[in-house]
Amino acid sequence: MTIRRDKSKLVSGLSVENRILGNETFAAITAVEGMALGSASRARLASMRERRLTHGEQRAEIIRAYLESK
């Protein structure tokens, strides 16, 4: 018997916006993994906080910065 899952339903029952990590959580995870932010990333995060970007806007800015660095 094969069980099909409706991919339109969310795995956790939360929307994408509610599953985005906060700054403290992200910092704790990266510290455990031995990663550290560079100066440009720290400046970008500070700028995003000051501009009070939405989660979606923050995500788009981070992706844009990543793609520009390639």
N, C-alpha and C positions, 0 to 999 in steps of 0.2 A: 504494500500500500504506500503510495507516494503522497506526501503532504505538501501541498503548494501553499506558499505564503504570499499574501498580497503585498507586493513591494511598495505600494502606495502608503501602507500603514507604517508607522514609525516603530522601530525596534523597542525603544525605551518608553514610548507613549508620550514623549516630549517633542516639542517642535525643535527644529534646527537651532533657532535663536536661543532656546533654553538649554541646549546641550553645549554651548560654547563655554570654554573655560575662562574663569576670571584671571586677573593678573597674578594674584597670590598663588592660585592653584597651578597655573602654568609655570611660575617661577620655581615652585617646589618640585614639580616634575622634572624640569630641566636640570635643577641642582642635583637631584638623585641620579640622573643620567650622566652627570659630569659635564654638562654643556653650560656655556656662558654666553650672554649676549655681547656682541661687539658694540663699539661706541655708536655706530650709525643706527643700529637696532634700538639701543637705549634711547637715543635722541628721537627716533621715529615714534616709539611708544609714548614718550613724554609729550610729544606734539599731538598725538592722537588723543591723549587724555585731556589736554588743554582745549582741544577743539570739540570734545565731547561727541566723537563719532559714534554712530550706531555700530552694532556688531558686524553687520554686513559691510559697512563702509570701512571698518578696520580690517576685515578679512580681505577686501578688495585692494586696500593699500598695501598690505603685507605681500599679497600675491604679485602686485605690480612691482614692488621693490625687488622681490625674488627674481622675477623674470628679467628685470633690467640689469641685474647683477650677472646674468649668464652671458 
